Amino acid sequence: MKLVQLMSMLFGMTFTRLLEARYGSSGVLCLFLLGVGVRTRNPTCLTIAAVLLGLLLAQD
């Protein structure tokens, strides 16, 4: 079980760093809102995160 947690943490940290390198602080904000929305089951946070992430991906 600890190996799964370690791999999950490493994957999350790597994904965060890649997102920050590619999209800057707005990408990290989207990831934060997405995480908050999932944990609290808040559809408003999830919607805002999805829209912002979609706008970031459409820019390129």
C-alpha positions as CSV (number, residue, x, y, z in Angstrom):
1,M,0.0,0.0,0.0
2,K,2.8,2.4,0.8
3,L,4.3,1.9,-2.7
4,V,1.0,2.9,-4.3
5,Q,0.9,6.0,-2.2
6,L,4.5,6.9,-3.0
7,M,3.9,6.4,-6.7
8,S,0.8,8.5,-6.6
9,M,2.6,11.3,-4.8
10,L,5.5,11.2,-7.3
11,F,3.1,11.2,-10.2
12,G,1.2,14.2,-8.8
13,M,4.3,16.2,-8.1
14,T,5.7,15.5,-11.6
15,F,2.4,16.5,-13.2
16,T,2.2,19.7,-11.2
17,R,5.8,20.6,-12.2
18,L,5.1,19.9,-15.9
19,L,1.9,21.9,-15.8
20,E,3.6,24.8,-14.0
21,A,6.5,24.8,-16.6
22,R,4.1,24.8,-19.5
23,Y,1.3,27.0,-18.4
24,G,2.7,29.0,-15.4
25,S,0.8,29.9,-12.3
26,S,-2.6,29.8,-14.1
27,G,-2.1,26.1,-14.7
28,V,-1.3,25.5,-11.1
29,L,-4.4,27.5,-10.1
30,C,-6.5,25.3,-12.4
31,L,-5.0,22.2,-10.8
32,F,-5.7,23.6,-7.3
33,L,-9.3,24.4,-8.1
34,L,-9.8,21.0,-9.7
35,G,-8.4,19.3,-6.5
36,V,-10.6,21.4,-4.2
37,G,-13.6,20.7,-6.3
38,V,-13.1,17.0,-6.3
39,R,-12.3,16.8,-2.6
40,T,-15.3,18.9,-1.5
41,R,-17.6,17.8,-4.3
42,N,-18.2,21.4,-5.3
43,P,-19.5,21.7,-8.9
44,T,-18.7,25.4,-9.0
45,C,-14.9,24.8,-8.5
46,L,-14.9,21.9,-10.9
47,T,-16.6,24.0,-13.6
48,I,-14.3,27.0,-13.2
49,A,-11.3,24.7,-13.3
50,A,-12.5,22.9,-16.4
51,V,-13.2,26.2,-18.2
52,L,-9.9,27.7,-17.3
53,L,-8.0,24.5,-18.2
54,G,-9.9,24.4,-21.5
55,L,-8.9,28.0,-22.3
56,L,-5.3,27.3,-21.5
57,L,-5.2,24.3,-23.7
58,A,-7.0,26.2,-26.5
59,Q,-4.3,29.0,-26.5
60,D,-1.6,26.8,-27.9
